[in-house]
Amino acid sequence: METLDQFSARQGYKTGQYASKRFILRDPEAREIFLKVAKEAEEKYISDTVAAQYLQKNFIQFKHLNYNTIRRYFRDYRSGDIVNE
């Protein structure tokens, strides 16, 4: 059985500093879905909490995440860390 350090190194993670952004940046399908929902939520003034719960409950790409983790993606989106490329 591999250690946590070995598993982390195999995944390419050195620290947890940017862990909240990594999933959404690495999965293009999840990123596309997130950006679509984030833009719609922003236009309609829907709260991050409601939008995060919507993503978690309705998209298989987000089911493994806690909605609070998804809420952090909205903060990153507003600060410009997650942009539509």
Secondary structure, 3 states (H helix, E strand, C coil): CCCHHHHHHHHCCCCCCCHHHHHHHHCHHHHHHHHHHHHHHHHHCCCHHHHHHHHHHHCHHHCCCCHHHHHHHHHHHHHCCCCCC
